[in-house]
Amino acid sequence: MLSLTCKASIKAVVYLVSKLETNEMVSIKDVAKEIDENEHTVGKLLQKLVKGNIIKSNKGPKGGFYVTPEQTQIKIVEIIKIIDGEEVFTRCGLGLRNCSETRPCPIHTDYKVVRDLFKNLCNEKKVYELYENVNNGMAYLTV
């Protein structure tokens, strides 16, 4: 459903939320290491997230990426819209261009239910909620 880049983006934002309490700015290298992703990919996705006002950045030797308290209230769907687009929530499960209610693919009806549940989850969950689960040891960002 989500691209690998989108999944990495969500993990990166959750990691940055974990640094809010210490007001720590984090480098691309550190984010990539902590979420177990390629530095080049992380650099590009962090730039998109800055442009989308999901995270902030400061340039220079003491610069890096960070989130503001207000940004911890962003819903997961906002990250998905910036990275993968809203089509994620309307796309066919088999990738067919012309799949619809009147011309469904073989999994259309079942997939639509799952896709709608996932959309609701992403519209409800805020990034700080994901961080709280990681912080409490109830969830993990890496294997």
MODELLER restraints for C-alpha pairs under 7 A, 6 or more apart:
rsr = mdl.restraints
at = mdl.atoms
rsr.add(forms.Gaussian(group=physical.xy_distance, feature=features.Distance(at['CA:1:A'], at['CA:88:A']), mean=6.58, stdev=0.5))
rsr.add(forms.Gaussian(group=physical.xy_distance, feature=features.Distance(at['CA:2:A'], at['CA:88:A']), mean=6.96, stdev=0.5))
rsr.add(forms.Gaussian(group=physical.xy_distance, feature=features.Distance(at['CA:3:A'], at['CA:84:A']), mean=6.86, stdev=0.5))
rsr.add(forms.Gaussian(group=physical.xy_distance, feature=features.Distance(at['CA:6:A'], at['CA:80:A']), mean=6.26, stdev=0.5))
rsr.add(forms.Gaussian(group=physical.xy_distance, feature=features.Distance(at['CA:6:A'], at['CA:83:A']), mean=5.61, stdev=0.5))
rsr.add(forms.Gaussian(group=physical.xy_distance, feature=features.Distance(at['CA:6:A'], at['CA:84:A']), mean=6.39, stdev=0.5))
rsr.add(forms.Gaussian(group=physical.xy_distance, feature=features.Distance(at['CA:9:A'], at['CA:45:A']), mean=6.27, stdev=0.5))
rsr.add(forms.Gaussian(group=physical.xy_distance, feature=features.Distance(at['CA:10:A'], at['CA:79:A']), mean=6.80, stdev=0.5))
rsr.add(forms.Gaussian(group=physical.xy_distance, feature=features.Distance(at['CA:11:A'], at['CA:35:A']), mean=6.38, stdev=0.5))
rsr.add(forms.Gaussian(group=physical.xy_distance, feature=features.Distance(at['CA:11:A'], at['CA:141:A']), mean=6.25, stdev=0.5))
rsr.add(forms.Gaussian(group=physical.xy_distance, feature=features.Distance(at['CA:12:A'], at['CA:31:A']), mean=6.35, stdev=0.5))
rsr.add(forms.Gaussian(group=physical.xy_distance, feature=features.Distance(at['CA:12:A'], at['CA:35:A']), mean=6.61, stdev=0.5))
rsr.add(forms.Gaussian(group=physical.xy_distance, feature=features.Distance(at['CA:14:A'], at['CA:127:A']), mean=6.10, stdev=0.5))
rsr.add(forms.Gaussian(group=physical.xy_distance, feature=features.Distance(at['CA:14:A'], at['CA:130:A']), mean=6.59, stdev=0.5))
rsr.add(forms.Gaussian(group=physical.xy_distance, feature=features.Distance(at['CA:14:A'], at['CA:131:A']), mean=5.37, stdev=0.5))
rsr.add(forms.Gaussian(group=physical.xy_distance, feature=features.Distance(at['CA:16:A'], at['CA:66:A']), mean=5.67, stdev=0.5))
rsr.add(forms.Gaussian(group=physical.xy_distance, feature=features.Distance(at['CA:16:A'], at['CA:67:A']), mean=6.26, stdev=0.5))
rsr.add(forms.Gaussian(group=physical.xy_distance, feature=features.Distance(at['CA:17:A'], at['CA:67:A']), mean=6.12, stdev=0.5))
rsr.add(forms.Gaussian(group=physical.xy_distance, feature=features.Distance(at['CA:17:A'], at['CA:72:A']), mean=6.59, stdev=0.5))
rsr.add(forms.Gaussian(group=physical.xy_distance, feature=features.Distance(at['CA:17:A'], at['CA:128:A']), mean=6.75, stdev=0.5))
rsr.add(forms.Gaussian(group=physical.xy_distance, feature=features.Distance(at['CA:17:A'], at['CA:131:A']), mean=6.63, stdev=0.5))
rsr.add(forms.Gaussian(group=physical.xy_distance, feature=features.Distance(at['CA:18:A'], at['CA:131:A']), mean=6.50, stdev=0.5))
rsr.add(forms.Gaussian(group=physical.xy_distance, feature=features.Distance(at['CA:20:A'], at['CA:67:A']), mean=6.50, stdev=0.5))
rsr.add(forms.Gaussian(group=physical.xy_distance, feature=features.Distance(at['CA:25:A'], at['CA:63:A']), mean=6.37, stdev=0.5))
rsr.add(forms.Gaussian(group=physical.xy_distance, feature=features.Distance(at['CA:25:A'], at['CA:64:A']), mean=4.73, stdev=0.5))
rsr.add(forms.Gaussian(group=physical.xy_distance, feature=features.Distance(at['CA:25:A'], at['CA:65:A']), mean=5.14, stdev=0.5))
rsr.add(forms.Gaussian(group=physical.xy_distance, feature=features.Distance(at['CA:25:A'], at['CA:66:A']), mean=5.22, stdev=0.5))
rsr.add(forms.Gaussian(group=physical.xy_distance, feature=features.Distance(at['CA:26:A'], at['CA:64:A']), mean=4.83, stdev=0.5))
rsr.add(forms.Gaussian(group=physical.xy_distance, feature=features.Distance(at['CA:26:A'], at['CA:65:A']), mean=5.06, stdev=0.5))
rsr.add(forms.Gaussian(group=physical.xy_distance, feature=features.Distance(at['CA:26:A'], at['CA:66:A']), mean=6.56, stdev=0.5))
rsr.add(forms.Gaussian(group=physical.xy_distance, feature=features.Distance(at['CA:27:A'], at['CA:64:A']), mean=4.92, stdev=0.5))
rsr.add(forms.Gaussian(group=physical.xy_distance, feature=features.Distance(at['CA:27:A'], at['CA:65:A']), mean=6.33, stdev=0.5))
rsr.add(forms.Gaussian(group=physical.xy_distance, feature=features.Distance(at['CA:28:A'], at['CA:39:A']), mean=6.43, stdev=0.5))
rsr.add(forms.Gaussian(group=physical.xy_distance, feature=features.Distance(at['CA:28:A'], at['CA:42:A']), mean=6.49, stdev=0.5))
rsr.add(forms.Gaussian(group=physical.xy_distance, feature=features.Distance(at['CA:28:A'], at['CA:43:A']), mean=5.83, stdev=0.5))
rsr.add(forms.Gaussian(group=physical.xy_distance, feature=features.Distance(at['CA:29:A'], at['CA:39:A']), mean=5.93, stdev=0.5))
rsr.add(forms.Gaussian(group=physical.xy_distance, feature=features.Distance(at['CA:32:A'], at['CA:38:A']), mean=5.95, stdev=0.5))
rsr.add(forms.Gaussian(group=physical.xy_distance, feature=features.Distance(at['CA:32:A'], at['CA:39:A']), mean=5.26, stdev=0.5))
rsr.add(forms.Gaussian(group=physical.xy_distance, feature=features.Distance(at['CA:32:A'], at['CA:42:A']), mean=5.97, stdev=0.5))
rsr.add(forms.Gaussian(group=physical.xy_distance, feature=features.Distance(at['CA:35:A'], at['CA:141:A']), mean=6.14, stdev=0.5))
rsr.add(forms.Gaussian(group=physical.xy_distance, feature=features.Distance(at['CA:35:A'], at['CA:142:A']), mean=5.90, stdev=0.5))
rsr.add(forms.Gaussian(group=physical.xy_distance, feature=features.Distance(at['CA:36:A'], at['CA:142:A']), mean=6.62, stdev=0.5))
rsr.add(forms.Gaussian(group=physical.xy_distance, feature=features.Distance(at['CA:49:A'], at['CA:55:A']), mean=5.82, stdev=0.5))
rsr.add(forms.Gaussian(group=physical.xy_distance, feature=features.Distance(at['CA:50:A'], at['CA:56:A']), mean=5.42, stdev=0.5))
rsr.add(forms.Gaussian(group=physical.xy_distance, feature=features.Distance(at['CA:50:A'], at['CA:57:A']), mean=6.86, stdev=0.5))
rsr.add(forms.Gaussian(group=physical.xy_distance, feature=features.Distance(at['CA:52:A'], at['CA:82:A']), mean=6.52, stdev=0.5))
rsr.add(forms.Gaussian(group=physical.xy_distance, feature=features.Distance(at['CA:54:A'], at['CA:71:A']), mean=6.18, stdev=0.5))
rsr.add(forms.Gaussian(group=physical.xy_distance, feature=features.Distance(at['CA:55:A'], at['CA:66:A']), mean=5.99, stdev=0.5))
rsr.add(forms.Gaussian(group=physical.xy_distance, feature=features.Distance(at['CA:55:A'], at['CA:67:A']), mean=4.93, stdev=0.5))
rsr.add(forms.Gaussian(group=physical.xy_distance, feature=features.Distance(at['CA:55:A'], at['CA:71:A']), mean=6.80, stdev=0.5))
rsr.add(forms.Gaussian(group=physical.xy_distance, feature=features.Distance(at['CA:56:A'], at['CA:65:A']), mean=5.74, stdev=0.5))
rsr.add(forms.Gaussian(group=physical.xy_distance, feature=features.Distance(at['CA:56:A'], at['CA:66:A']), mean=5.36, stdev=0.5))
rsr.add(forms.Gaussian(group=physical.xy_distance, feature=features.Distance(at['CA:56:A'], at['CA:67:A']), mean=5.77, stdev=0.5))
rsr.add(forms.Gaussian(group=physical.xy_distance, feature=features.Distance(at['CA:57:A'], at['CA:64:A']), mean=5.47, stdev=0.5))
rsr.add(forms.Gaussian(group=physical.xy_distance, feature=features.Distance(at['CA:57:A'], at['CA:65:A']), mean=4.35, stdev=0.5))
rsr.add(forms.Gaussian(group=physical.xy_distance, feature=features.Distance(at['CA:57:A'], at['CA:66:A']), mean=6.14, stdev=0.5))
rsr.add(forms.Gaussian(group=physical.xy_distance, feature=features.Distance(at['CA:58:A'], at['CA:64:A']), mean=5.36, stdev=0.5))
rsr.add(forms.Gaussian(group=physical.xy_distance, feature=features.Distance(at['CA:58:A'], at['CA:65:A']), mean=6.63, stdev=0.5))
rsr.add(forms.Gaussian(group=physical.xy_distance, feature=features.Distance(at['CA:72:A'], at['CA:126:A']), mean=6.95, stdev=0.5))
rsr.add(forms.Gaussian(group=physical.xy_distance, feature=features.Distance(at['CA:72:A'], at['CA:127:A']), mean=5.51, stdev=0.5))
rsr.add(forms.Gaussian(group=physical.xy_distance, feature=features.Distance(at['CA:72:A'], at['CA:128:A']), mean=5.10, stdev=0.5))
rsr.add(forms.Gaussian(group=physical.xy_distance, feature=features.Distance(at['CA:73:A'], at['CA:126:A']), mean=5.48, stdev=0.5))
rsr.add(forms.Gaussian(group=physical.xy_distance, feature=features.Distance(at['CA:73:A'], at['CA:127:A']), mean=6.38, stdev=0.5))
rsr.add(forms.Gaussian(group=physical.xy_distance, feature=features.Distance(at['CA:73:A'], at['CA:128:A']), mean=6.50, stdev=0.5))
rsr.add(forms.Gaussian(group=physical.xy_distance, feature=features.Distance(at['CA:74:A'], at['CA:126:A']), mean=5.40, stdev=0.5))
rsr.add(forms.Gaussian(group=physical.xy_distance, feature=features.Distance(at['CA:74:A'], at['CA:127:A']), mean=6.05, stdev=0.5))
rsr.add(forms.Gaussian(group=physical.xy_distance, feature=features.Distance(at['CA:75:A'], at['CA:122:A']), mean=6.68, stdev=0.5))
rsr.add(forms.Gaussian(group=physical.xy_distance, feature=features.Distance(at['CA:75:A'], at['CA:123:A']), mean=6.05, stdev=0.5))
rsr.add(forms.Gaussian(group=physical.xy_distance, feature=features.Distance(at['CA:75:A'], at['CA:124:A']), mean=6.60, stdev=0.5))
rsr.add(forms.Gaussian(group=physical.xy_distance, feature=features.Distance(at['CA:75:A'], at['CA:125:A']), mean=5.57, stdev=0.5))
rsr.add(forms.Gaussian(group=physical.xy_distance, feature=features.Distance(at['CA:75:A'], at['CA:126:A']), mean=4.11, stdev=0.5))
rsr.add(forms.Gaussian(group=physical.xy_distance, feature=features.Distance(at['CA:75:A'], at['CA:127:A']), mean=6.09, stdev=0.5))
rsr.add(forms.Gaussian(group=physical.xy_distance, feature=features.Distance(at['CA:76:A'], at['CA:122:A']), mean=5.03, stdev=0.5))
rsr.add(forms.Gaussian(group=physical.xy_distance, feature=features.Distance(at['CA:76:A'], at['CA:123:A']), mean=6.60, stdev=0.5))
rsr.add(forms.Gaussian(group=physical.xy_distance, feature=features.Distance(at['CA:76:A'], at['CA:125:A']), mean=6.03, stdev=0.5))
rsr.add(forms.Gaussian(group=physical.xy_distance, feature=features.Distance(at['CA:76:A'], at['CA:126:A']), mean=5.76, stdev=0.5))
rsr.add(forms.Gaussian(group=physical.xy_distance, feature=features.Distance(at['CA:76:A'], at['CA:127:A']), mean=6.16, stdev=0.5))
rsr.add(forms.Gaussian(group=physical.xy_distance, feature=features.Distance(at['CA:77:A'], at['CA:122:A']), mean=4.83, stdev=0.5))
rsr.add(forms.Gaussian(group=physical.xy_distance, feature=features.Distance(at['CA:77:A'], at['CA:123:A']), mean=5.41, stdev=0.5))
rsr.add(forms.Gaussian(group=physical.xy_distance, feature=features.Distance(at['CA:89:A'], at['CA:115:A']), mean=6.13, stdev=0.5))
rsr.add(forms.Gaussian(group=physical.xy_distance, feature=features.Distance(at['CA:89:A'], at['CA:119:A']), mean=6.25, stdev=0.5))
rsr.add(forms.Gaussian(group=physical.xy_distance, feature=features.Distance(at['CA:92:A'], at['CA:99:A']), mean=6.09, stdev=0.5))
rsr.add(forms.Gaussian(group=physical.xy_distance, feature=features.Distance(at['CA:93:A'], at['CA:108:A']), mean=6.93, stdev=0.5))
rsr.add(forms.Gaussian(group=physical.xy_distance, feature=features.Distance(at['CA:93:A'], at['CA:111:A']), mean=6.14, stdev=0.5))
rsr.add(forms.Gaussian(group=physical.xy_distance, feature=features.Distance(at['CA:99:A'], at['CA:105:A']), mean=5.72, stdev=0.5))
rsr.add(forms.Gaussian(group=physical.xy_distance, feature=features.Distance(at['CA:133:A'], at['CA:139:A']), mean=5.29, stdev=0.5))
rsr.add(forms.Gaussian(group=physical.xy_distance, feature=features.Distance(at['CA:134:A'], at['CA:140:A']), mean=5.35, stdev=0.5))
